[in-house]
Amino acid sequence: MVLAVVTGALRIFLQARDEVLTESAVLRTVVPMSVYVEGPHGDQLKPASQVSTFLIDLPVGEPNPVMRLSHISHATEAHARHRRGVRARTLVHMAGFAPASLHAMSVRAASTFAEHTFNLVITNAPGPQRPMYIGGARMLEMYPVSPLLRHQASSIGITSYDGHVFYGLNADRDAMADIGVLSAAVHESMEEMLGACVQ
């Protein structure tokens, strides 16, 4: 669902830049899919140390949000069948786990792909689902910063916190001075998806 929202936002952003999108237009993206936490004998958990990433073509040319979700769902399911992962709930209760670490590992894993084989990196890490405090002040929001790889103009980090999902957009100032358009497009895409779900 999150990837479908991001895809819709990217579609809106590209249209705002007057890009001509055919229905078959895609944006190749590197996405972390599974975190391996199985112990050496397959019977215990250890802090996350590996991230499985895969390439996915986000269907930015598809005008229907439900069809975008369907395309993405099929692509991620095919990959998930061949990988062993761990539930987000398990991750956030593990000693030593920090969402920022998973975002960083995801970007490092993405760097193993050849340059120019993808357009964007999208990282996703679960955060704590209870309120966090520092000095008595409650943290209200948690925005991840996913580093930019060489020759990449933008990256998107996604983190959940206290029942909400936060999107962190990072971009090269010269290549994407209009990153604010993409930020607004995330909200617009979410509304579009919610509208489609109601129907």
C-alpha positions in Angstrom: 0.0 0.0 0.0 2.8 2.4 0.9 4.5 1.8 -2.5 1.2 2.4 -4.2 0.9 5.7 -2.5 4.4 6.7 -3.4 3.8 5.6 -7.0 0.8 7.8 -7.2 2.8 10.7 -5.8 5.5 10.2 -8.3 2.9 10.1 -11.1 1.5 13.5 -9.9 5.1 14.9 -9.6 6.1 13.8 -13.1 2.9 15.3 -14.6 3.6 18.5 -12.8 6.9 18.6 -14.6 5.0 18.1 -17.9 6.4 14.6 -18.4 4.4 12.6 -21.0 3.3 9.4 -19.3 2.0 6.5 -21.3 0.1 3.8 -19.5 3.1 1.5 -19.7 5.5 4.1 -18.1 7.4 2.8 -15.1 10.0 4.1 -12.7 12.6 1.5 -11.7 13.1 1.5 -8.0 15.2 -0.3 -5.4 13.2 -1.4 -2.4 14.3 -3.2 0.7 12.0 -6.2 1.2 13.2 -8.6 3.9 15.3 -8.3 7.0 17.1 -11.5 8.0 17.2 -12.0 11.7 17.4 -15.8 12.0 20.1 -17.2 14.3 22.9 -19.5 13.2 20.8 -22.6 13.9 17.5 -21.2 12.7 16.0 -21.1 16.2 16.8 -17.6 17.6 16.6 -14.0 16.6 19.5 -11.6 16.5 19.7 -7.9 15.6 18.9 -7.2 12.0 22.1 -7.4 10.0 21.0 -7.9 6.4 18.5 -6.3 4.1 17.2 -7.9 1.0 16.6 -5.4 -1.8 15.0 -5.9 -5.1 14.2 -3.9 -8.2 10.6 -3.1 -8.9 9.0 -1.1 -11.7 6.6 1.3 -10.2 3.7 1.8 -12.7 3.6 5.6 -12.7 1.8 5.5 -16.1 -1.2 3.7 -14.6 -4.0 6.2 -13.9 -6.1 3.9 -11.7 -4.9 3.7 -8.1 -6.4 0.3 -7.6 -4.6 -1.1 -10.6 -1.3 0.5 -9.4 -1.8 -1.3 -6.1 -2.5 -4.6 -7.9 0.6 -4.4 -10.1 2.8 -3.6 -7.1 1.2 -6.3 -4.9 2.0 -9.0 -7.6 5.6 -7.8 -7.9 6.3 -7.8 -4.2 4.5 -11.1 -3.6 6.7 -12.9 -6.2 9.8 -11.6 -4.4 8.6 -12.4 -0.9 7.9 -16.1 -1.8 11.7 -16.6 -2.2 12.8 -14.7 0.9 12.4 -15.2 4.6 11.6 -12.0 6.4 10.5 -10.9 9.8 7.4 -9.1 11.0 7.8 -5.4 11.8 6.4 -6.0 15.3 9.3 -8.5 15.9 11.9 -6.0 14.7 10.9 -3.1 16.9 11.1 -5.3 20.0 14.6 -6.5 19.3 17.5 -5.2 21.3 19.7 -2.9 19.3 17.2 -2.2 16.5 16.9 1.4 15.3 14.9 2.5 12.2 17.8 4.7 11.1 20.1 1.7 11.0 17.7 -0.1 8.7 17.4 2.9 6.4 21.2 3.1 6.2 21.6 -0.7 5.6 18.9 -0.4 2.8 20.8 2.3 1.0 24.1 0.3 1.3 22.4 -2.7 -0.1 21.0 -0.7 -3.0 24.5 0.5 -3.8 25.3 -3.1 -5.0 23.2 -2.6 -8.1 24.9 -1.2 -11.1 24.7 2.6 -11.6 21.9 3.8 -13.8 19.9 0.6 -13.5 17.4 2.3 -11.2 15.9 5.8 -10.7 15.1 5.8 -7.0 15.7 4.2 -3.6 12.7 3.7 -1.3 13.6 2.6 2.3 11.0 1.4 4.8 11.6 0.8 8.5 9.1 0.2 11.3 9.4 2.5 14.3 8.1 2.3 17.8 4.4 2.2 18.1 4.2 3.8 21.5 4.9 7.5 22.3 8.6 8.3 22.9 9.8 11.0 25.2 13.0 13.0 25.8 13.4 15.3 28.7 9.7 14.9 29.4 8.7 16.2 25.9 6.8 13.8 23.7 8.0 13.2 20.2 5.2 13.9 17.8 6.7 12.9 14.5 9.5 10.8 13.1 10.8 11.6 9.6 13.6 9.4 8.2 16.4 10.7 6.0 17.4 8.2 3.4 20.9 9.1 2.0 21.4 9.8 -1.7 23.5 7.4 -3.7 25.9 8.7 -6.3 24.1 9.9 -9.5 20.7 9.7 -7.7 18.6 12.9 -7.5 16.3 11.7 -4.8 15.4 9.0 -2.2 12.4 8.3 -0.1 12.5 7.0 3.5 9.4 5.7 5.2 9.0 5.1 8.9 6.0 4.2 11.1 5.7 5.7 14.5 2.9 5.7 17.1 0.2 4.6 14.6 1.2 6.9 11.8 3.4 6.7 8.7 6.0 9.4 8.0 7.6 10.0 4.6 11.0 11.5 4.5 12.0 13.0 1.1 15.6 13.7 0.3 16.8 15.3 -2.9 19.7 16.9 -4.7 19.0 20.7 -4.4 20.1 21.4 -8.0 18.4 18.5 -9.7 15.1 18.6 -7.7 14.5 22.1 -6.4 10.8 21.3 -6.7 10.8 18.5 -4.1 8.0 20.3 -2.3 5.7 19.3 -5.2 6.5 15.7 -4.5 5.8 16.2 -0.8 2.4 17.6 -1.5 1.7 14.9 -4.0 2.1 12.2 -1.3 -0.9 13.7 0.5 -2.8 13.9 -2.8 -2.0 10.3 -3.6 -3.1 9.1 -0.2 -6.4 10.9 -0.6 -6.8 9.3 -4.0 -6.1 5.8 -2.6 -8.5 6.3 0.3 -11.2 7.5 -2.1 -10.7 4.4 -4.2 -10.9 2.2 -1.1 -14.3 3.8 -0.1 -15.7 3.1 -3.5 
